[in-house]
Amino acid sequence: MTEPEIRPFPVTTRDGVVLGGWLVRSVGTARAVVLVRTPYDAQAHLPLARSLARHGFDCLVQDVRGRYTSGGTWRPYATEAVDGIDTVDALQQRCPRTPVVAYGASYAAHTALETARADRRVARVIALVPALGAYETAYSVDGTPQHLDRLGWWAIHGFGRRAEPALAPEILRAATAVADRDGPVAAAAGLGWDAARLDAFGALWSTPPRDLPHHFGAVTAPLLVVTGDADPFDAYARRLAAAWGIRSGAGSALVSGPWGHDLGIGTSDPALRAAYEAAGSPGRIVLRWLTDGVPATDQELRLDVASRTWSERPLVTATEPAIERGHA
């Protein structure tokens, strides 16, 4: 079998920053080019890109501004729409007339959503366990601050060019207790974060929530949302699906099941593993949506673990926050 071709694909933004990435080409004419913009090391996403290439899709995996191989300053949630537009520009020059699919999980889902919102050349969007924005990661849908999650995520991913060591569990628990009592900035100060880090982390907690129907109501690309009952962003994901294209009529579909933020990857639950083997994992459903359009717009495809089958039903939204914690 011919292996997909992998080449560096630098993108120069309008302000002169060079974003690093790799374009993985399918064998033959590509169905579309899938764009994955991530703060979690684009090279780590090359297996995903190769898999998509084997199914007939080109795939660009790119480090977001200020992370890993990309220049500029890393500021979470700050520049993803503009950098996404500039990347689509470059892809359209390299792969003319090839539809662009914006794809991502967690923070990378945020980059995909913002690119599609800002650029109507995006033909489809796939958002897995999406982190919608700063407020939506800092607070649950009922307004409860998510101190443990955010202290944990920002300690690892919030500041440097590369991931930093995670806080030890006992240190994270103690910092969370301080945040619950004295506020998150006091907890971060107790961890020894410098003034620049404290300012950036403090701004997270004063960011207003997104008006999702206003923010995403005019998008034109259809959306597939993948969420899990135990994912901390589940309620937001359902609200996203309901708000998406509400003015344009673009529409959305949703995939759900009894997993958390990791989508059950590497699960030790024998029942869930058996259901994946029999019915297919969420990743298989994503590929099915890309190629066959299933589930259809305004439908939810849900995995029933007991029967080991996927069943389709009308899409409904959630009003209550999920329980399990996880990182974006």
N, C-alpha and C positions, 0 to 999 in steps of 0.2 A: 504494500500500500504506500502511495506517495505521501510523504509527510508535508504538512502545511509549511509554507514559507514564512519566516519571521524576519522582519527588518526593523531597525530603529525608525521611529517616526516622530522627530521633534516638531513642535508647533511653536511658532513665534507669535505671541499675543500682540494686540494693538499698542501696548505700552512697552514692548520690547523684551518681555520675559519669555524665556524658552522653556516650554513644558516638555518633559521627556516622556517617551512612550514607545510601544512596540506594535506594529501592525502585522497581524497574522492573516495571511491570505488563504482563502479556500482554494481547492483544486477545481478549476473550471470557473464558470461564471457565477459570481456570488449572488445569492438571493437578496442580501442586504449587508450593510456594514454595521456591526454592533459596537457601540461606543461605551466603554467602561472607564469612568474617571474616579480615581480612588485615592484616599490618603493612606491606605494600608499596604503600599508597595505594589506597583503595577506588575513587577516581575513575578510576584506570588500569584498573580491572576493569569499567568500564561497557560496553565493547564486548562482553565475555562476557555481561553481563547482558542486553544488547539481543538478542544472538543467542539466548539461552535464551528470552527473551520472545517472539521470533518463532516459536519452536517450541512455544509454549503454556505456558511456565513463568513465574510471577512470580520475581523474583530480588532479594534484598537483598544489596548489597555494603556492608560495614561496616569501618571502621577499628578495629582492636583498641585496647584501653585504652592511652592515652599516645602514640598515633601519629596523625599528620596531624590530622584534624578531631575526634578523640576526646579527651576530658579524661582526667585521672588520670595516673598514673606508669607508664611503660613498663618492665615487668619480664618479659623473655622466659620463657615456659613457666610463669608464676605463677598467672594468674587466668582462664584461658580456659574452664574448665568452668563456673564460676559466672557469668561474663559471658555465656557461651553460653546458659545457662538463662534469664537475664533477657531475652536477645534473643528466644528462642523464646516467652517469655511475651508480649512485645510483638507478635510476629508473629501469635500465636494470637488476640490481641485485634483486630488489624487484618484478619486473613485467617482467620476462624473456619472450622473444618472443612476447611481446606486442608492437605494433608500437607506436612511440612517435610522437605527434603532438605539435609543438611549436606554441603558441597562445599568442596574446597580443594586447592591444590598446595603442596608443601614445608611451610613453617611454617603456612600456611593449612590444610593437611591436618591438622596437629596440632590446630588449633582445631576442625575438623569432628569429628575422632575424640573429642576430650574432651567436646564438646557431646553427642554421641550416647551416650557412656559415662555421662554424668551425667543425661540427660534422655530418658526413654523415649517422649516425644512425637515424637522424630525418627524418620521413617519409612524413610529410606534414607541411606546415607553413601557419598560418593565421595572417595577419597584418592589423589591423584596424587603420585608420588615423595615419599612422606610423610616428614617429619622428626618422629619419634615423640616425642622428648623431649630434655632437655638431654644426658643421658649418651649417647643414641643418635646425637646429632650430634657429640659430642666424641670418641667412640671407635668404631672399627669393631667388627664382631662378634667379632673375635679379640682385642680389647682394645688395639689399636694407637691411640695418640692421633692425632687429625686436626688437628695444629697449624696447618697452612697454611690449611685450610678455615675453622677457627674464628677465627683471627686476621683472616682476610679478611672473614668475615661480620660479626663483632662490630664491626669498624672501621666498616663501612658502616651496619649496622642495629641494633647492640646497645644503643645508649644514647640517641640523640636522638629528637625527635619526628618528624624527617624523615631520609631517607637522607643520609648524609654521604659525602664523596668517598672513592673506593676508594684503598687504599694502592697506591703505585706498585709494579709487579712486582718491581723490584730491592729495594725496602724490605721487601716482604712476604717475599721469599725470605730476606733477611738475618734478619728477625725469626723466621722458621721455623727457621733454623739455631740461633739462640739458644734457642728453645723446645726443640728437640731436645736441646740440650746442657745447659741450665740450668733448663728448665721454662717453661711458658707464661706464668706471671705475670711472670717476669723479662723475657721477650720483650715483654710488654705495657708493663712499666715503661720499657723502652728506647724504646718508641714515644712516651713522654711522657704516658701516660694517668694521670689523677688518681686519688686514693685511692678515690673512689666507683666509678669504672670498674674499677679493679683488684680491688676486693672482689667486684663482680658477676661479672667474668670469672673470678676465682679460684674462686668457688662452682660454676661450671660443671664444673670438673674433679673436684670432690668429690661430685657428685650421683650417687647409686646408680643402677644400671640398672633399668629397669622389668621386672617379672615379667609378661610379656605375657598369658599365660593367666589370671592372677589379675586383671590390670588391665582386660582387655577380654573376659573369658570370659562375663560375664553380660549383655552388650549384647543388645538385641532387634531392632535394625534390620539388614537385610542390608547388606553392604559390597561395594563394587567398589574394588579396588586397581589402580592403573596404575603399573607399574614398568618400568625399562629395564636391560638387561644392563650398561650402562656407567654406571648411576647409582650413586653412592656408598652410597645407602641401599637398594639392591636386596635384600640379604640380610635386612635388617630388615623390608622390605616383605613379603617372603615369610613371614617368621615372624609378622608381624601377621595375614596372611591365614589362617595355620594356627591361630592362637590365638583369632581373632575368634569370639565366640559359642560357645565350646567347651562351656560349661555350659548356655547357653540354646537352642542349636541354631539361632541366627540365620543363620549361614553367610556365606560370602564367595566372590567370584569375582575373577579376576585377569586383567589385560591386560599383555602383555609384548612386547618387541621389541628391536632392536639400537640403542637410543638412550641418551642420557645424561639428566642432570637437566633439560635443556630440552625433553625429549620430542621432539627432532628438529625443533622449530619453527624455521623459517627455515634448514633444513639446506642445506648446499652439496653434500651427497652426492647425485649424480644418481640412483643406484639407490634410495636411500631415498625421495627425492622422487617418483620414478616409482611406487614401491610405494604411497605415500600417495595419489597421484592415481588409481591403478587400484583400490585396495582400500579406501581411506579411512584417515584419520589416527586416532590415539588419541582425539581429540576427537569424531570421528564415532562411535566405538565407545561412548564415554560416553553420548552422546545415545541411541544404540540401546539401551543398558542401561536408561536411564531410561524409555524408552517401551515396549520389548519384552522386557526382562529377559534379554537375551543379552549376554555369556555367562551360563550358568546357574550356580547355586550349586555350589561345589566343582569348577568348571571353569576352565581357563586358556585365554584366546584369545590366540594368538601370531601376530605378523606374520612371514611368510616373505618376505624381500625378493626372493629369486631368482624365486619363482613369483608374487610380487605378490598374495598371498592371505593371508587370516586363516584359521587352522585352530584347532579346539577340541580340547583334550585334558584329561585329569584333572589337577587342580591338584597340583603338587609344591612342596616348600619347598627353600630353599637353605641351605647351612651355611657357605659360604665368602663372605668379603667381596668386594664389587666393587672394581675397580681405579681407575677414573677418579675424579678429585676433582671436587667441585662445591659450590655454595653452597646453603644452606637458606633 
